[in-house]
């Protein structure tokens, strides 16, 4: 698996996690 793809994939996971956190706080 290309490193660039893996890095973008992890970033998407982090963004989804942060969105879930902010949604839970509201």
N, C-alpha and C positions, 0 to 999 in steps of 0.2 A: 504493500500500500504506500503510495507516495506520501512523503512527509507533509507536503503542503495541504493535501486533502485531509490528512489526519489532524493537522493544526486547525483548519477551518471547522472540522467536525467537532472538535473539543470546544471551540469558541461558540458554536451554535448551542451546544449543551449548556455551557456557562450562561449564555444569554437567556435560554429557556428557564434555567434554575433561578436566575435573578428576577425574571418576570413573575415566576411563581411566588417568590418571596414577597415582592412588592404587592402582589395581588392578595396574599394572605394577610399582610399588614393592614390593608384597607378594610 
